[in-house]
Amino acid sequence: MEITVKVPDELASEARTRGISPEQYVQEIVAHRAGIQIPRVSKFRSPAEIRAWLDTLAQFSDKIPDLPERITREWIYQEHD
């Protein structure tokens, strides 16, 4: 049986985190729910794949604000009304 699914961004992101395709990830989810064991192939990452993964982790790090010298309650809730 073949099923076509529109993959939500969260699902695709989780698959990328696991280092597999969204299709493989969905197959694992369905197999797990059905109680079927799918053998996982251990895959060593190449240096380029590791660098790409690290780059995705750091892609928005330049937008993280600097911490103040002292963290106060007011600083924590400064953007909340």
Summary of the structure (lengths in Angstrom):
residues: 81
radius of gyration: 19.7
end to end distance: 52.6
largest distance: 59.7
contacts: 109
relative contact order: 0.07
helix: 52%
strand: 0%
